[in-house]
């Protein structure tokens, strides 16, 4: 998968969400919006490095990954008690109908973020002899051409943070970005 396109798309989604995010939110909805914003800000801070627009900084990537990890897993799911949807929340009712799937993605995000923090010292794929993310992952698309593959276990099935941490940083970033995208695609309501 083209890391540049993935990070551009993810940054666009996050920027759009952030523009409307806090309008009228209170309580647990506000808390989770703030957590999502923190994760989005972390992604936006390092996406230019992943696109080659800024010099690579492993420490900045590690800090971003730690922010993402801090807001994922059970920290995320705890902010989605049943009945906390409706305006201004962007959470679809599908979250509670498919709770196990949603919780699995929250856990996958935590594993991916932990792996990304570990991969921060690895540098970018092109710095490791030209190995591309697509080659490393076994093809042109990290998702086999299908984001829904992530939804049922897909590419992270059985992967540990250490597995992800052994990858080039941009491959680990792309993997974490795919988890974000898979969750947003399925469980976040788009503005009509």
C-alpha positions as CSV (number, residue, x, y, z in Angstrom):
1,X,0.0,0.0,0.0
2,X,1.2,3.4,-0.8
3,X,2.1,5.0,2.6
4,X,1.8,8.5,1.2
5,X,-1.8,8.0,0.1
6,X,-2.7,6.2,3.3
7,X,-1.4,9.0,5.5
8,X,-2.9,11.7,3.3
9,X,-6.3,10.0,3.5
10,X,-6.1,9.5,7.2
11,X,-5.0,13.0,7.9
12,X,-8.0,14.3,5.8
13,X,-10.4,12.2,7.8
14,X,-8.9,13.3,11.1
15,X,-8.9,17.0,10.1
16,X,-12.5,16.8,9.0
17,X,-13.5,15.1,12.2
18,X,-11.6,17.6,14.4
19,X,-13.3,20.6,12.8
20,X,-16.7,19.4,14.1
21,X,-15.7,17.2,17.0
22,X,-16.4,19.2,20.1
23,X,-19.6,21.1,19.2
24,X,-21.9,20.6,22.2
25,X,-20.2,17.5,23.5
26,X,-20.1,16.9,27.3
27,X,-19.3,14.0,29.6
28,X,-18.1,10.7,28.2
29,X,-18.7,11.9,24.6
30,X,-16.4,14.9,25.1
31,X,-13.8,12.7,26.8
32,X,-13.7,10.2,23.9
33,X,-13.7,13.1,21.3
34,X,-10.7,14.5,23.1
35,X,-9.0,11.1,23.0
36,X,-9.7,10.7,19.3
37,X,-8.4,14.3,18.7
38,X,-5.2,13.5,20.6
39,X,-4.7,10.4,18.5
40,X,-5.5,12.4,15.3
41,X,-3.1,15.1,16.3
42,X,-0.4,12.5,16.9
43,X,-0.9,11.0,13.4
44,X,-0.9,14.4,11.8
45,X,2.3,15.3,13.6
46,X,4.2,12.4,12.1
47,X,2.4,11.8,8.8
48,X,4.7,14.3,7.0
49,X,7.7,12.3,8.0
50,X,6.1,9.1,6.7
51,X,5.5,11.0,3.4
52,X,9.1,12.1,3.2
53,X,8.2,15.8,3.6
54,X,10.0,16.2,6.9
55,X,13.2,14.7,8.2
56,X,12.6,11.4,10.1
57,X,12.6,11.8,13.8
58,X,12.3,8.5,15.7
59,X,11.7,10.2,19.1
60,X,8.8,12.2,17.6
61,X,7.3,9.0,16.2
62,X,7.7,7.2,19.5
63,X,5.9,10.0,21.3
64,X,3.1,9.9,18.8
65,X,2.8,6.2,19.1
66,X,2.7,6.4,22.9
67,X,-0.1,9.0,22.6
68,X,-2.1,6.6,20.3
69,X,-1.5,3.7,22.6
70,X,-2.6,5.6,25.7
71,X,-6.0,6.3,24.0
72,X,-6.6,2.8,22.6
73,X,-7.5,-0.6,23.9
74,X,-9.7,-0.6,27.0
75,X,-9.1,3.1,27.6
76,X,-11.0,3.7,24.3
77,X,-13.8,1.1,24.9
78,X,-14.4,2.4,28.4
79,X,-15.5,5.7,26.8
80,X,-18.3,4.0,24.8
81,X,-20.9,3.0,27.4
82,X,-24.1,1.8,25.9
83,X,-26.5,4.7,25.2
84,X,-23.7,7.3,24.7
85,X,-24.5,7.8,21.0
86,X,-26.7,10.5,19.3
87,X,-25.8,14.1,18.6
88,X,-23.1,15.3,18.9
89,X,-21.5,11.9,19.0
90,X,-20.3,10.5,15.7
91,X,-20.5,6.9,17.0
92,X,-22.8,4.6,15.0
93,X,-25.2,2.4,16.8
94,X,-23.3,-0.4,15.1
95,X,-20.6,-0.1,17.8
96,X,-22.9,-1.6,20.4
97,X,-24.5,-4.1,18.0
98,X,-21.0,-5.4,17.1
99,X,-19.2,-4.7,20.4
100,X,-16.8,-7.6,20.1
101,X,-15.6,-6.4,16.7
102,X,-15.3,-2.8,17.9
103,X,-13.4,-3.9,21.0
104,X,-11.1,-6.1,18.9
105,X,-10.2,-3.1,16.8
106,X,-9.5,-1.0,19.9
107,X,-7.1,-3.7,21.1
108,X,-5.5,-4.0,17.6
109,X,-4.9,-0.3,17.7
110,X,-3.1,-0.6,21.0
111,X,-1.0,-3.4,19.8
112,X,-0.2,-1.5,16.5
113,X,0.7,1.6,18.5
114,X,2.9,-0.3,20.8
115,X,4.6,-1.9,17.8
116,X,5.0,1.5,16.2
117,X,6.8,2.8,19.2
118,X,9.1,-0.1,19.1
119,X,9.7,0.4,15.3
120,X,10.6,4.1,15.8
121,X,14.3,3.3,15.9
122,X,14.2,1.2,12.7
123,X,13.9,4.1,10.3
124,X,12.1,4.1,7.1
125,X,11.9,1.3,4.6
126,X,13.9,3.1,1.9
127,X,16.7,3.6,4.4
128,X,16.9,-0.2,4.8
129,X,18.0,-1.0,1.3
130,X,14.9,0.0,-0.7
131,X,12.5,-2.5,0.8
132,X,9.0,-1.2,0.1
133,X,6.1,-1.7,2.4
134,X,4.2,-3.6,-0.3
135,X,7.1,-6.0,-0.8
136,X,7.6,-6.6,2.9
137,X,3.9,-7.3,3.4
138,X,3.7,-9.7,0.5
139,X,2.0,-7.7,-2.2
140,X,0.8,-4.4,-3.5
141,X,-1.7,-3.8,-0.7
142,X,-1.2,-4.3,3.0
143,X,-4.9,-5.2,3.3
144,X,-5.0,-7.6,0.3
145,X,-6.9,-4.7,-1.4
146,X,-9.6,-4.8,1.2
147,X,-10.0,-2.9,4.4
148,X,-12.6,-5.3,5.6
149,X,-9.9,-7.9,5.9
150,X,-8.8,-6.0,8.9
151,X,-12.2,-6.2,10.4
152,X,-12.2,-10.0,10.8
153,X,-8.6,-10.3,12.0
154,X,-6.9,-9.8,8.7
155,X,-3.4,-8.7,8.5
156,X,-2.8,-8.3,12.3
157,X,-4.2,-11.6,13.2
158,X,-1.7,-13.2,15.6
159,X,0.8,-10.3,15.2
160,X,2.3,-9.0,18.4
161,X,3.7,-5.5,19.1
162,X,7.2,-7.1,18.8
163,X,6.3,-8.4,15.3
164,X,5.3,-4.9,14.3
165,X,8.2,-3.4,16.1
166,X,10.6,-5.3,13.9
167,X,9.3,-3.6,10.7
168,X,10.5,-0.4,9.2
169,X,8.8,2.5,10.9
170,X,6.7,3.5,7.9
171,X,5.4,-0.1,7.5
172,X,4.4,0.0,11.2
173,X,2.8,3.4,10.7
174,X,0.8,2.1,7.7
175,X,-0.4,-0.8,9.8
176,X,-1.6,1.4,12.6
177,X,-3.2,3.8,10.1
178,X,-5.1,0.9,8.6
179,X,-6.6,0.0,12.0
180,X,-7.8,3.6,12.4
181,X,-9.3,3.6,9.0
182,X,-11.0,0.2,9.5
183,X,-12.6,1.4,12.7
184,X,-13.7,4.8,11.3
185,X,-15.1,3.2,8.1
186,X,-17.3,0.8,10.1
187,X,-18.1,2.6,13.3
188,X,-18.0,6.4,12.7
189,X,-20.9,8.2,11.3
190,X,-20.1,10.5,8.4
191,X,-21.6,13.9,8.1
192,X,-24.5,13.7,5.7
